[in-house]
Amino acid sequence: MDVRGTVAGGFEPVRDAFVRNLTALGDRGAAVAVYRDGRKVVDLWGGTRDIDGTEPWRRGTAQIVRSATKGVAAAVPLLLHQRGVLDLDAPVGEYWPRFKAHGKERVLVRHVLNHRAGLPVLDHPLTPDEALDPVRGPEAVAAQAPVWEPGTDHGYHALTYGWLLDGLVRGATGGRSTGEWIADEIARPLGLDLWLGLPAAEEAAGRAGRVGRVEEPEPSGNGPRLRPKRSVTEAYADPGSLTRRAFAAITPFPDQNNPAYRAAALPASNGIATADGLARFYAALIGEVDGGTRHARLFDAATTERARAEESAGPDRVLVVGTRFGLGYMLHGSASPLLSPGSFGHPGRGGALGFADPESGIAFGYVTNGFRRTVTADPRAQALVRAVRASLGAG
Protein backbone atom coordinates (compact mmCIF):
# COMPACT_ATOMS: atom_id res chain seq x y z
CA MET A 1 0.00 0.00 0.00
CA ASP A 2 1.43 3.35 -1.09
CA VAL A 3 1.20 5.66 1.94
CA ARG A 4 2.39 9.21 1.46
CA GLY A 5 3.02 12.18 3.68
CA THR A 6 5.15 12.87 6.72
CA VAL A 7 5.35 12.20 10.45
CA ALA A 8 7.47 14.05 12.98
CA GLY A 9 9.92 12.14 15.13
CA GLY A 10 8.17 10.19 17.86
CA PHE A 11 4.89 9.87 15.93
CA GLU A 12 5.96 6.85 13.86
CA PRO A 13 3.33 4.66 15.63
CA VAL A 14 0.63 6.69 13.87
CA ARG A 15 2.10 5.80 10.48
CA ASP A 16 2.24 2.13 11.47
CA ALA A 17 -1.41 2.19 12.54
CA PHE A 18 -2.45 4.04 9.38
CA VAL A 19 -0.74 1.45 7.18
CA ARG A 20 -2.47 -1.33 9.09
CA ASN A 21 -5.84 0.37 8.58
CA LEU A 22 -5.27 0.20 4.83
CA THR A 23 -3.84 -3.31 4.74
CA ALA A 24 -5.80 -5.11 7.44
CA LEU A 25 -8.76 -3.05 8.68
CA GLY A 26 -10.54 -2.44 5.40
CA ASP A 27 -9.72 1.17 4.55
CA ARG A 28 -9.88 1.78 0.78
CA GLY A 29 -8.73 5.38 0.96
CA ALA A 30 -8.11 7.62 3.96
CA ALA A 31 -6.05 10.39 5.50
CA VAL A 32 -5.03 11.38 9.02
CA ALA A 33 -3.56 14.62 10.34
CA VAL A 34 -2.40 15.54 13.83
CA TYR A 35 -1.33 18.90 15.24
CA ARG A 36 0.52 19.41 18.50
CA ASP A 37 0.61 22.90 20.00
CA GLY A 38 -0.41 24.31 16.63
CA ARG A 39 2.29 22.52 14.62
CA LYS A 40 1.48 19.70 12.23
CA VAL A 41 3.20 16.48 13.32
CA VAL A 42 1.30 13.91 11.21
CA ASP A 43 0.09 14.31 7.63
CA LEU A 44 -0.60 10.96 5.92
CA TRP A 45 -2.80 9.73 3.10
CA GLY A 46 -3.13 6.55 1.08
CA GLY A 47 -5.36 4.28 -0.97
CA THR A 48 -7.80 5.46 -3.62
CA ARG A 49 -9.59 8.78 -3.89
CA ASP A 50 -12.93 7.06 -4.63
CA ILE A 51 -14.37 4.07 -2.80
CA ASP A 52 -15.06 2.42 -6.18
CA GLY A 53 -12.13 3.78 -8.21
CA THR A 54 -8.43 3.36 -8.83
CA GLU A 55 -7.22 6.97 -8.91
CA PRO A 56 -4.87 7.48 -5.96
CA TRP A 57 -5.76 9.64 -2.98
CA ARG A 58 -3.79 12.87 -3.27
CA ARG A 59 -2.84 15.63 -0.90
CA GLY A 60 -5.96 17.74 -0.59
CA THR A 61 -8.49 14.97 -1.27
CA ALA A 62 -11.59 15.73 0.80
CA GLN A 63 -14.48 13.52 1.88
CA ILE A 64 -17.89 13.83 3.48
CA VAL A 65 -17.36 13.47 7.24
CA ARG A 66 -20.99 12.87 8.22
CA SER A 67 -21.62 13.72 11.89
CA ALA A 68 -18.09 14.97 12.43
CA THR A 69 -19.75 18.02 10.83
CA LYS A 70 -21.56 18.60 14.13
CA GLY A 71 -18.33 19.49 15.92
CA VAL A 72 -17.51 22.13 13.30
CA ALA A 73 -21.05 23.53 13.29
CA ALA A 74 -21.12 23.71 17.11
CA ALA A 75 -18.34 26.29 17.02
CA VAL A 76 -20.74 28.81 15.46
CA PRO A 77 -23.18 29.26 18.38
CA LEU A 78 -20.31 29.03 20.87
CA LEU A 79 -18.42 31.80 19.07
CA LEU A 80 -21.61 33.85 18.84
CA HIS A 81 -21.92 33.46 22.60
CA GLN A 82 -18.25 34.39 23.03
CA ARG A 83 -18.95 37.59 21.05
CA GLY A 84 -22.01 38.45 23.13
CA VAL A 85 -24.53 37.76 20.36
CA LEU A 86 -26.14 34.60 21.75
CA ASP A 87 -27.20 33.69 25.30
CA LEU A 88 -26.81 29.97 25.96
CA ASP A 89 -29.50 30.07 28.65
CA ALA A 90 -32.07 31.97 26.59
CA PRO A 91 -35.05 30.20 24.99
CA VAL A 92 -34.45 29.32 21.36
CA GLY A 93 -37.74 31.07 20.57
CA GLU A 94 -36.21 34.37 21.63
CA TYR A 95 -34.10 34.24 18.45
CA TRP A 96 -36.46 32.14 16.35
CA PRO A 97 -40.08 33.04 17.21
CA ARG A 98 -41.72 30.41 14.98
CA PHE A 99 -39.93 27.70 16.97
CA LYS A 100 -42.10 28.24 20.08
CA ALA A 101 -44.99 26.04 18.87
CA HIS A 102 -46.06 22.85 20.69
CA GLY A 103 -44.47 23.59 24.06
CA LYS A 104 -41.01 24.35 22.70
CA GLU A 105 -40.87 27.72 24.45
CA ARG A 106 -39.00 25.80 27.19
CA VAL A 107 -36.20 24.68 24.84
CA LEU A 108 -33.06 26.63 25.67
CA VAL A 109 -30.12 27.30 23.38
CA ARG A 110 -27.95 24.94 25.43
CA HIS A 111 -30.54 22.17 24.94
CA VAL A 112 -29.88 22.26 21.20
CA LEU A 113 -26.16 21.78 21.82
CA ASN A 114 -26.35 19.14 24.56
CA HIS A 115 -29.00 16.97 22.83
CA ARG A 116 -31.65 17.64 25.49
CA ALA A 117 -34.16 19.48 23.27
CA GLY A 118 -36.42 16.42 22.96
CA LEU A 119 -36.57 16.77 19.17
CA PRO A 120 -34.54 13.90 17.69
CA VAL A 121 -37.31 12.78 15.30
CA LEU A 122 -39.77 14.17 12.78
CA ASP A 123 -43.32 12.84 12.72
CA HIS A 124 -43.25 13.56 9.01
CA PRO A 125 -39.78 12.73 7.63
CA LEU A 126 -38.40 14.87 4.84
CA THR A 127 -37.72 13.60 1.35
CA PRO A 128 -34.18 14.08 0.01
CA ASP A 129 -35.27 17.08 -2.07
CA GLU A 130 -36.99 18.67 0.93
CA ALA A 131 -33.95 18.05 3.13
CA LEU A 132 -31.66 19.89 0.71
CA ASP A 133 -33.92 22.96 0.78
CA PRO A 134 -32.37 25.33 3.36
CA VAL A 135 -35.82 26.35 4.63
CA ARG A 136 -37.73 23.05 4.87
CA GLY A 137 -35.60 21.41 7.59
CA PRO A 138 -35.80 24.30 10.08
CA GLU A 139 -39.51 24.65 9.32
CA ALA A 140 -40.04 20.96 10.07
CA VAL A 141 -38.38 21.07 13.50
CA ALA A 142 -40.17 24.33 14.30
CA ALA A 143 -43.47 22.52 13.71
CA GLN A 144 -42.48 19.36 15.62
CA ALA A 145 -43.62 18.61 19.18
CA PRO A 146 -40.95 17.34 21.62
CA VAL A 147 -40.98 13.62 22.40
CA TRP A 148 -39.81 14.27 25.96
CA GLU A 149 -39.87 17.29 28.25
CA PRO A 150 -37.03 19.53 27.02
CA GLY A 151 -34.08 19.60 29.37
CA THR A 152 -35.07 16.50 31.36
CA ASP A 153 -33.18 13.83 29.38
CA HIS A 154 -30.79 13.45 26.48
CA GLY A 155 -30.81 11.59 23.19
CA TYR A 156 -28.71 12.03 20.08
CA HIS A 157 -30.33 14.39 17.56
CA ALA A 158 -28.73 12.64 14.58
CA LEU A 159 -30.22 14.78 11.77
CA THR A 160 -32.52 17.29 13.44
CA TYR A 161 -29.51 18.80 15.26
CA GLY A 162 -28.49 20.50 12.03
CA TRP A 163 -31.84 22.14 11.36
CA LEU A 164 -32.19 23.19 15.00
CA LEU A 165 -28.76 24.77 14.95
CA ASP A 166 -29.23 26.46 11.57
CA GLY A 167 -32.58 27.95 12.54
CA LEU A 168 -31.02 29.28 15.74
CA VAL A 169 -27.97 30.74 13.97
CA ARG A 170 -30.07 32.40 11.27
CA GLY A 171 -32.29 33.93 13.93
CA ALA A 172 -29.37 35.22 15.98
CA THR A 173 -27.46 36.65 13.02
CA GLY A 174 -30.26 38.17 10.99
CA GLY A 175 -30.39 35.42 8.39
CA ARG A 176 -26.78 34.30 8.00
CA SER A 177 -26.60 30.52 7.57
CA THR A 178 -24.30 28.20 9.50
CA GLY A 179 -22.44 27.31 6.30
CA GLU A 180 -21.86 30.96 5.43
CA TRP A 181 -20.65 31.71 8.95
CA ILE A 182 -18.19 28.80 8.87
CA ALA A 183 -16.84 29.86 5.47
CA ASP A 184 -16.43 33.54 6.37
CA GLU A 185 -15.34 33.38 10.01
CA ILE A 186 -13.53 30.05 10.33
CA ALA A 187 -12.48 28.28 7.14
CA ARG A 188 -11.32 31.22 5.05
CA PRO A 189 -9.26 33.03 7.72
CA LEU A 190 -7.57 29.76 8.75
CA GLY A 191 -7.06 28.45 5.23
CA LEU A 192 -9.06 25.29 5.94
CA ASP A 193 -10.04 22.77 3.30
CA LEU A 194 -13.41 22.40 4.99
CA TRP A 195 -16.86 23.24 3.68
CA LEU A 196 -20.49 23.07 4.76
CA GLY A 197 -21.88 23.32 1.26
CA LEU A 198 -19.20 22.44 -1.29
CA PRO A 199 -18.70 25.40 -3.69
CA ALA A 200 -19.28 24.72 -7.38
CA ALA A 201 -15.64 25.48 -8.21
CA GLU A 202 -14.44 22.87 -5.71
CA GLU A 203 -16.91 20.32 -7.07
CA ALA A 204 -15.69 21.01 -10.59
CA ALA A 205 -12.09 20.61 -9.44
CA GLY A 206 -12.89 17.15 -8.11
CA ARG A 207 -11.97 17.95 -4.52
CA ALA A 208 -14.38 15.44 -2.95
CA GLY A 209 -13.94 11.72 -3.45
CA ARG A 210 -16.77 9.22 -3.79
CA VAL A 211 -17.80 7.50 -0.57
CA GLY A 212 -19.49 4.18 0.06
CA ARG A 213 -20.02 1.27 2.39
CA VAL A 214 -17.25 -1.18 3.30
CA GLU A 215 -17.75 -4.39 5.20
CA GLU A 216 -15.82 -5.21 8.33
CA PRO A 217 -12.84 -7.48 7.69
CA GLU A 218 -12.94 -10.96 9.13
CA PRO A 219 -11.23 -11.13 12.54
CA SER A 220 -7.73 -12.55 12.42
CA GLY A 221 -6.78 -15.57 14.49
CA ASN A 222 -9.29 -17.00 16.94
CA GLY A 223 -10.43 -13.69 18.38
CA PRO A 224 -14.19 -13.12 18.63
CA ARG A 225 -16.01 -10.65 16.40
CA LEU A 226 -17.40 -7.87 18.55
CA ARG A 227 -21.15 -7.52 18.25
CA PRO A 228 -23.39 -4.72 19.46
CA LYS A 229 -25.59 -5.38 22.48
CA ARG A 230 -28.96 -6.94 21.72
CA SER A 231 -30.73 -3.79 22.95
CA VAL A 232 -28.84 -1.70 20.40
CA THR A 233 -29.54 -4.13 17.56
CA GLU A 234 -33.23 -4.24 18.45
CA ALA A 235 -33.45 -0.44 18.62
CA TYR A 236 -32.07 -0.06 15.10
CA ALA A 237 -34.37 -2.81 13.81
CA ASP A 238 -37.58 -1.41 15.33
CA PRO A 239 -39.25 1.09 12.94
CA GLY A 240 -41.04 2.70 15.88
CA SER A 241 -38.00 3.25 18.09
CA LEU A 242 -36.51 6.69 18.63
CA THR A 243 -33.27 5.25 17.27
CA ARG A 244 -34.70 4.21 13.93
CA ARG A 245 -36.86 7.32 13.63
CA ALA A 246 -33.99 9.68 14.42
CA PHE A 247 -31.87 8.33 11.59
CA ALA A 248 -34.92 8.27 9.29
CA ALA A 249 -35.69 11.99 9.59
CA ILE A 250 -34.69 12.04 5.91
CA THR A 251 -36.32 9.13 4.05
CA PRO A 252 -34.85 7.72 1.91
CA PHE A 253 -31.40 9.00 2.76
CA PRO A 254 -29.85 11.04 -0.09
CA ASP A 255 -27.08 9.83 -2.36
CA GLN A 256 -24.01 11.25 -0.62
CA ASN A 257 -22.09 11.35 -3.92
CA ASN A 258 -24.69 13.52 -5.63
CA PRO A 259 -23.25 17.00 -6.33
CA ALA A 260 -26.56 18.53 -5.20
CA TYR A 261 -26.19 16.85 -1.80
CA ARG A 262 -22.60 17.99 -1.44
CA ALA A 263 -23.55 21.56 -2.40
CA ALA A 264 -26.25 21.70 0.28
CA ALA A 265 -25.53 22.68 3.88
CA LEU A 266 -26.74 20.19 6.48
CA PRO A 267 -24.94 21.11 9.73
CA ALA A 268 -25.58 17.66 11.20
CA SER A 269 -24.30 15.46 8.44
CA ASN A 270 -22.73 16.64 5.19
CA GLY A 271 -19.62 18.68 5.92
CA ILE A 272 -16.74 17.97 3.56
CA ALA A 273 -13.15 18.19 4.74
CA THR A 274 -9.62 16.99 4.35
CA ALA A 275 -8.02 15.36 7.38
CA ASP A 276 -5.80 18.42 7.67
CA GLY A 277 -8.79 20.76 7.50
CA LEU A 278 -10.50 18.89 10.32
CA ALA A 279 -7.39 18.68 12.50
CA ARG A 280 -6.42 22.30 11.86
CA PHE A 281 -9.92 23.41 12.84
CA TYR A 282 -9.59 21.70 16.21
CA ALA A 283 -6.05 23.02 16.64
CA ALA A 284 -7.42 26.54 16.18
CA LEU A 285 -10.10 25.98 18.82
CA ILE A 286 -7.43 25.56 21.51
CA GLY A 287 -4.47 27.65 20.38
CA GLU A 288 -2.52 29.48 17.71
CA VAL A 289 -1.77 27.51 14.55
CA ASP A 290 1.31 27.67 12.34
CA GLY A 291 0.59 29.86 9.34
CA GLY A 292 -2.56 31.26 10.91
CA THR A 293 -3.65 34.86 11.19
CA ARG A 294 -4.83 36.91 14.13
CA HIS A 295 -8.05 34.88 13.87
CA ALA A 296 -6.18 31.63 14.55
CA ARG A 297 -7.26 31.13 18.16
CA LEU A 298 -11.01 30.60 17.94
CA PHE A 299 -12.10 29.68 21.47
CA ASP A 300 -10.96 31.64 24.47
CA ALA A 301 -10.28 29.65 27.64
CA ALA A 302 -13.81 30.10 28.99
CA THR A 303 -15.41 28.90 25.75
CA THR A 304 -13.12 25.87 25.64
CA GLU A 305 -14.28 24.91 29.13
CA ARG A 306 -17.94 25.41 28.15
CA ALA A 307 -17.48 23.18 25.12
CA ARG A 308 -16.09 20.29 27.16
CA ALA A 309 -17.94 20.64 30.46
CA GLU A 310 -20.30 17.68 30.83
CA GLU A 311 -23.90 18.64 30.07
CA SER A 312 -25.42 15.23 29.33
CA ALA A 313 -24.31 11.76 30.43
CA GLY A 314 -25.74 8.28 30.81
CA PRO A 315 -28.12 6.13 28.76
CA ASP A 316 -28.88 7.88 25.48
CA ARG A 317 -32.54 7.66 24.47
CA VAL A 318 -31.58 7.44 20.79
CA LEU A 319 -28.22 5.64 20.67
CA VAL A 320 -29.27 3.39 23.61
CA VAL A 321 -25.67 3.15 24.88
CA GLY A 322 -24.25 5.60 27.42
CA THR A 323 -23.04 8.85 25.88
CA ARG A 324 -21.47 12.08 27.17
CA PHE A 325 -21.94 15.52 25.64
CA GLY A 326 -20.67 18.99 26.35
CA LEU A 327 -22.04 21.94 24.39
CA GLY A 328 -22.09 20.62 20.85
CA TYR A 329 -19.28 18.12 21.37
CA MET A 330 -19.04 14.48 22.33
CA LEU A 331 -16.78 13.91 25.30
CA HIS A 332 -14.39 11.06 26.04
CA GLY A 333 -16.22 7.95 27.20
CA SER A 334 -16.91 4.31 26.45
CA ALA A 335 -19.18 5.13 23.49
CA SER A 336 -16.68 7.49 21.90
CA PRO A 337 -13.15 7.09 23.29
CA LEU A 338 -10.94 10.09 22.57
CA LEU A 339 -7.39 10.80 23.67
CA SER A 340 -8.03 11.59 27.34
CA PRO A 341 -10.82 12.59 29.74
CA GLY A 342 -10.31 16.25 28.75
CA SER A 343 -10.78 15.70 25.00
CA PHE A 344 -13.78 17.03 23.08
CA GLY A 345 -14.78 16.49 19.47
CA HIS A 346 -17.17 14.52 17.28
CA PRO A 347 -17.14 11.28 15.29
CA GLY A 348 -18.90 10.76 12.00
CA ARG A 349 -21.07 7.69 11.57
CA GLY A 350 -19.04 5.02 9.84
CA GLY A 351 -15.54 6.43 10.22
CA ALA A 352 -14.50 10.09 10.42
CA LEU A 353 -13.29 11.67 13.65
CA GLY A 354 -12.08 15.08 14.79
CA PHE A 355 -11.19 16.25 18.28
CA ALA A 356 -8.99 18.46 20.43
CA ASP A 357 -7.19 17.62 23.66
CA PRO A 358 -6.20 20.86 25.40
CA GLU A 359 -3.95 19.27 28.03
CA SER A 360 -1.63 17.65 25.47
CA GLY A 361 -2.15 20.30 22.76
CA ILE A 362 -3.23 17.57 20.32
CA ALA A 363 -5.74 18.16 17.53
CA PHE A 364 -6.75 15.19 15.38
CA GLY A 365 -8.53 14.63 12.07
CA TYR A 366 -9.28 11.38 10.23
CA VAL A 367 -11.36 11.05 7.06
CA THR A 368 -12.16 8.01 4.93
CA ASN A 369 -14.14 7.11 1.84
CA GLY A 370 -15.24 3.77 3.30
CA PHE A 371 -18.09 3.88 5.81
CA ARG A 372 -18.63 0.96 8.18
CA ARG A 373 -21.58 0.14 10.44
CA THR A 374 -20.06 1.91 13.43
CA VAL A 375 -21.79 4.99 14.83
CA THR A 376 -19.46 6.56 17.40
CA ALA A 377 -16.25 4.48 17.72
CA ASP A 378 -14.85 3.20 14.44
CA PRO A 379 -11.96 0.70 14.89
CA ARG A 380 -9.79 2.46 12.30
CA ALA A 381 -10.07 5.86 13.99
CA GLN A 382 -9.60 4.25 17.38
CA ALA A 383 -6.41 2.53 16.22
CA LEU A 384 -5.01 5.91 15.20
CA VAL A 385 -6.03 7.52 18.50
CA ARG A 386 -4.25 4.75 20.41
CA ALA A 387 -1.17 5.34 18.25
CA VAL A 388 -1.21 9.06 19.07
CA ARG A 389 -1.45 8.17 22.75
CA ALA A 390 1.49 5.80 22.40
CA SER A 391 3.50 8.48 20.59
CA LEU A 392 2.95 10.91 23.42
CA GLY A 393 3.99 8.29 25.93
CA ALA A 394 7.13 7.56 23.96
CA GLY A 395 7.91 11.28 23.87
Disulfide bonds with the S-S distance in Angstrom:
none
